[in-house]
Amino acid sequence: SAPLLPRVSSPSHALSLELAHAGCRMKNMWHDARRARCVTLALCASCCIEGALALIPDPLNRVSFARHGGDWTQGSCGSRNLQSPITINELYVPATGDFSFWYRDFKDESFNFFNDGRSLFADFAGKNVGFVSLPHAMAPRYDLYQIHVHSPSEHTLRGEHLPLELQLVHRPTAGFPGKQLVTVSLLFNCSMSPMVGLKQTFPGLLQTKSKLRAGRKASRRRDEGGSATLAQEERSSSASASGFAGGFKQPARYMPDFNPQLQTFVRNSPPIFMDSTTEKVPKAEPFQIGDLFANGTFAMYRGSQTLPPCEENTVWLVRREPIMASNEQVNALFYRLYSTTDGHGNFRTVMPTNQRPVEFWTATKRTFTKPATPPPGQPSAQDLNVWSQDAITISKAASDYARDINARLSQAAVAQHQSFDVVPVLPPVMGAGSPGMPAAAVAAEPPPGPEGDIWAAKQIGNFVKQAVNEAVAHDLHEVVPAATNLASGYIRKALLKAGGWPTTTTTTL
């Protein structure tokens, strides 16, 4: 049946009904908009949660520093064969080896700085900042990949921790397989160590039973709570405990022992747990990594990564001379990591050396020259290299051709002799000094009988061969020195290219 419609008795009544219907429609639209807003907020919340979960480390690689790695079992962490860090006891043994390095000035560029709860680390992957090169290594060079910050230091000098350690992680340059890493460790000190007066945590292998139980409880809380527990710890840290009372202030350049390279990581407040920042390096204040190697002696040993899974694939170069920095610079990184790890610090306990050899090397800055670009209109080095290779190829082909002519003439003479029944009469032989006849081609009188034909063919073959060789020798007298020079230049260029050196302009770095 037809729907019942309200009966309209007057124009005013019709207007009232229209207004009522419009009100209902607006009410429905408001509800629809509210529902859409709720859906949008739910989607945004879902995206945020997914993003946050993506930042949380894999549960297998989450760590508690309550016992400083003494209780880690992931991967090779339970091993004590080639594990790191170690203590450096030989502080005055002279260096017996050497490695080289090269880093460009990193300026007017940015890098990402992360806090994943395990360390602060800067990502330099793919930026071609620089490299180290070790003798007898699997790869010709190892490119800078990341810089990790640990506080207090992981490596110790005769058992003593320093307030800060930077670990420059390098991996094989592109094209060379393998997982071997080369990590350069730089220890920092300051005039007033922030470790004084803070609660000390004994190494995990030496803790008492009560401390072990406390460590297990802390580890269990962290494993169960995951990132939430760490985030609560971060929020609950007071401003004074975090070292940023009154807010973060950039360390002043005029303070004693100010280090311009360490300033790269403390121009802004270091990232809090599960956060990251983008750090811009000003053009006027470049990050000059090579300066941190100056006048240093490095303990070289084979060890492991210091965070799970603790793979034993690392060559360590630990500088045994501490680098000074201002108190404010060290404190900015020290207290951030101190608050992130619930007051423990993100260092792994010292591992046994197990009679591993520890050598001491010096560091040499690499210098190199780049071949000059030829002026316009002149052949390039590549053209000259191609020409020199062509000249060598042509000379070899000419020599081979002369040998081939000699062989074919001899074979033809033998075949001709075998086809004649009558001994032919030979023409008179040109005497010594005859024009056009090389002296070496003049021999004794031809032998009598059938052998005379063969003898004559050989004489002709030798004459042709010698003439070709003399012509080739005359040309090579001028070509070979230039070809050799260019070929050696070509080889040198190829070696420089394989080593990663640019080869376009002449500059000494």
Salt bridges, closest charged atoms under 4 A:
GLU18 OE2 - ARG25 NH2 3.89
ASP32 OD1 - ARG35 NH2 2.09
ASP108 OD1 - LYS280 NZ 3.43
GLU109 OE2 - ARG104 NH1 2.73
ASP116 OD2 - ARG118 NE 3.92
ASP143 OD1 - ARG141 NE 2.89
GLU154 OE2 - HIS150 ND1 3.60
GLU165 OE2 - HIS155 ND1 3.05
GLU233 OE1 - ARG222 NH2 3.34
GLU234 OE2 - ARG336 NH1 3.31
GLU285 OE1 - ARG253 NH1 3.52
GLU285 OE1 - ARG267 NH2 2.99
GLU321 OE1 - ARG319 NE 3.94
GLU321 OE2 - ARG320 NE 3.91
ASP400 OD2 - LYS396 NZ 3.20
ASP400 OD1 - ARG403 NH2 2.20
ASP404 OD2 - ARG408 NE 2.89
ASP475 OD1 - HIS474 ND1 3.67
